[in-house]
Amino acid sequence: MGWELIEGTATWAEPSGIINHQTWLQLRDNLLFELKSAMPVDIVLLGLHGAMISQKEHDCEGDLLERVRAVVGPDIVIGVTVDPHSHLSSRMVNNCDLLIAFKEFPHTDFVAAAENLIELAHQTSLGLINPQISVFDVKMIDILPTNFEPIQSFVARMKTLEKLDYVASISLIHGFMAGDTPDLGAKVVVITNAAKAKGDRLVGELGMQLYSLRGKTRPDYIDPSEALRWAAAIKKGPVLIADVWDNPGGGVAGDSTKLIRIALDMGLNGVAVGSIWDPMAVRLCKAAGEESIISLRFGAKTSLTAGNPIDAEVEVTKFVENATQNFGDSIVSLGDAAAIRFNGIEVILNEKRCQTYSPSLFTNLGINPASRKIIIVKSTNHFYDAFAPIATEVIYASVDGIYPHDPRNSDFQKLDRAIWPLSPNPHANSNWSVFRNWNSQCSGRFWYRREER
């Protein structure tokens, strides 16, 4: 493309609690210093998550983009990729020319989203397109996995509509229900080539189609005891059980022992668990060394809802310094990690908190998950693409914990607008009304009316 590429700092972390404000200022100001040092530039591209909240700033990415725009001026192309589990704010939209979210959950297309952004930014810089951003507030918050219906077909329709000559990009923002911000909730983004009116119409139709699917998008979540009984009854393994709410990708610890305890009480064998976040237990395993047998207490160190620590005589079967797992084209650090075995159960303990993305988490620690009866992973849905080819069944277990998975029970302090399910009809006073819902097969035509009020 003939670009001279100047790279800035790149950082990454699992979601967690509210960020220390000084940490945010250091990250923000470092990026801004690098940008100012690189001036003049023609294009600024940023890969952001979109749900960062600090102690004093509920819209960190909006703050960053506003300051980037102030540095480069109104004529420089600013392009952004975001995670769909983000809080899309007006400050973010108003201070960039292009904004693209990954389409898939699990996020298998983050590289494709970045490549799409690069191409559109290049076309914009050459004057070949004039991007216009339209946003629709769906006024709902839910879990929207794209590997299941009905969201699978919704995303397929987004991709089809992107083939229209005036459409440059369509994105679905799911929202991140563990955050507390005025921008919480799902939104649809349509970028057109100099066709703002058409974009406004299309984004509204898509937004109301998504709204008609509220409450119908989550997988079936099973009681943990029932999930393990179901898995044990299936003759051919491995059966995968996802501990969906103890998912570090949602901001929690990932050290709940509840499913392990139930498996022990049931006397199950051939169970592999990946992983339990416990840096101290990892250090003890490292000190003991491979093939040693030690008395070990592990897990359930961070909250009252994580169960109780497990005390057992365990064999340290594998220890790996700076262990990793794969997630698509990326590599995720586990820090130091150990595999332990006791009572027919194998558990991976990791130093750095992270969710389970792929079977490589197990194989890199000497465990072949395909040969185990039951695999338990800590993840809401990112595991699915990589594990589905080896799993005979996938079960989503709803183990109560600290994650706020039901927004109706969350004490939001900053949310200042009506969204479903907190409000039964948040679009009551809007100029959109649905007069035919998306059917269960997602087929046929879907009609919406925008009323003048």
Secondary structure, 3 states (H helix, E strand, C coil): CCCCCCCCCCCCCCCCCCECHHHHHHHHHHHHHHHHHHCCCCEEEEECCCCCCECCCCCHHHHHHHHHHHHHCCCCEEEEEECCCCCCCHHHHHCCCEEEECCCCCCCCHHHHHHHHHHHHHHHHCCCCCEEEEEEECCECCCCCCCCCCHHHHHHHHHHHCCCCCEEEEEEECCCCCCCCCCCCCEEEEEEECCHHHHHHHHHHHHHHHHCCCCCCCCCEECHHHHHHHHHHCCCCCEEEEECCCCHHHCCCCCCCHHHHHHHHCCCCCEEEEEEECHHHHHHHHHHCCCCEEEEEECCCCCCCCCCCEEEEEEEEEEEEEEEEEECCEEEEEEEEEEEEECCEEEEEECCCCCCCCCHHHHCCCCCHHHCCEEEECCCCCCHHHHCCCCCEEEEECCCCCCCCCHHHCCCCCCCCCCECCCCCCCCCCCEEECCCCCCCCCCCCCEEECCC
